[in-house]
Amino acid sequence: MDGEKPALLKFQHPDITAKGEARATVPFARLETLWVNTGTLCNVECTHCYIESSPANDRLSYLTARELEPFLDEAKTMGAREIGFTGGEPFMNPEMIAMTEAALSRGFETLILTNAMKPMMRPRVRDGLLKLREDYGARLTLRVSLDHYSQDGHDAERGASAFALGLEGLKWLQNNGFDVTVAGRTLSGEDEETLRKGFAALFAENGIYIDARDKNQLVIFPEMDAVKDLPEITTACWSILGKDPNDIMCATSRMVVKRKGAAGPAVLSCTLLPYDAQFEMGRSLEEASSPVKLNHPFCAQFCVLGGASCSG
């Protein structure tokens, strides 16, 4: 009818859902983990990459150690415990070892997410990693992405030979004394118990000392689909779902990125939403300490309903 306001679409208004209810926000509680996106370039192109990384996607440029250091210093003053490096493939970045050294030398626990393939296995990178392990020991952890416990399942996502190469890299890390964990996914549609049993068999067959029952040693991430019809998270959902907003990832973490062509890095609320301008929060961690409005399908699918977190 003339004069009626058009209906809101889901995940459009920052404060109000499509039903006109108050959208949930997550207050910033404290900084526990500072994520660093090293750049979106990757040596493979996954079928279902969370942030569309590929050999051609450079929408997030390589960050340098010099650009990162002020954020590390600020994170230290804010009491952060952990620095997490993600990509793209972090070991594509020529300054990855230097950035890891900068984090470890400041006393942070440091986590690197990697596919453990050719970029990590280059001699210069391997030598750098061995030196970091010698100097800093268990404060450095590498989480290797194995999307499925079978070659067919993993290669369907990452391409031919990806499973063999990733497994080779994982074995190299373990055999050289690194703390390693694995990240799997629910792409196959199998339930978590089935996935964990499959990974347990894979680890046993290959002499990999990871307890597939331990959710810290084997992380299994829920899948995300930005076009799927998902419920929006309202302020009432916290009590309905029995969820505490302080347990949501953006209550205790932020991510540093450098956009292609930008004069310098920016701080985002989330590792999963690097391109959405509404989640860019400032040029410093202090500026980025405001609440986050859960105005994206991934907020519901991955964090609130999925109960997942990228942190170690």
C-alpha positions, 0 to 999 in steps of 0.5 A: 500500500502507498505510504507503507515502509518497505520491509527490511531485509535480513542483516541490513540495518546495523541496529534492527533485524528484519523483524524490527527487533533489537540486533544483538551486539558484543561488547569488547571485554578485553583483548586476548588474541590479536589476529594478523592477516598476512595477506589473502594470496594463497598457493591453492584456491579452495572451493569453499574458502572463508575469505576467498583466498587464492593465487590471484586474490591480493585484496589484502596486501602482504603486511610487513614486520615494521607495520605490525610492530606498533600493534604488537606493542599496543596489544602488549599494553592491553594484556593480550595473551596470543598472536594468531597469524592467518591468510591466505597462506601465511608462509607466502608472505616474505616477512612471515618469519620476521613477524613471528619473531616479533610476536614471540620476542614480546612474550606472546603465545603465537599461533600460525594457521597454515596448509603446510604445503610448499610455501612452508616447506621452502628451505628458507622458511623451514630454517627460520621455523627451526630457529624459532622453535629452538629459541621459543619452544612451545610458545609457537604452535602451528595449526595445519588445515586438513579439511577431511581425514580422507585424501578424496575429501581433502583434495576435493576442496583444495586440489589434487595432491593437496592432502599428500603435501599437507600431510607431509608438512604436518609430519615434518613439523611433528618430527622436528619438535613443533607443537602442532594441531589440526583444523578440520571442517564439516564439508562432508556432512558427517557428524562430529563423532564420525569426523573425529573417529576418521581423523583418529584413524588417520593420525594413528596410521601416520604416527601423528601424536594428536588426540582427535578427541581433544577439541583443542588439538583437533578443531572442527569448524562449522561451514558458512554460507552467506546466502543461506537463510539464517536467523538474526541474533537479537538481544533476546537470543542470549537468554533464549540460547543460553549464550554469554556474549563474552564468549563470542570471538569478537569480545576478546579478539581483533584482526589487523589487515592491510587493504590493497592500496591503503596507506596503512593497516586497519583493525577489524572486528573479526577474522571472517569478515575482512571485506565488509566495511561495517566491521572496520573499527579503526587504525589502532586497537584502542579505536577498535575497542567498541562493541560489535553489531552482529550484522552478518550471516557469519555472526550467526552461523559460525560464532553464535549458533556454530559456537566456534572460535578461530583462537587457539 
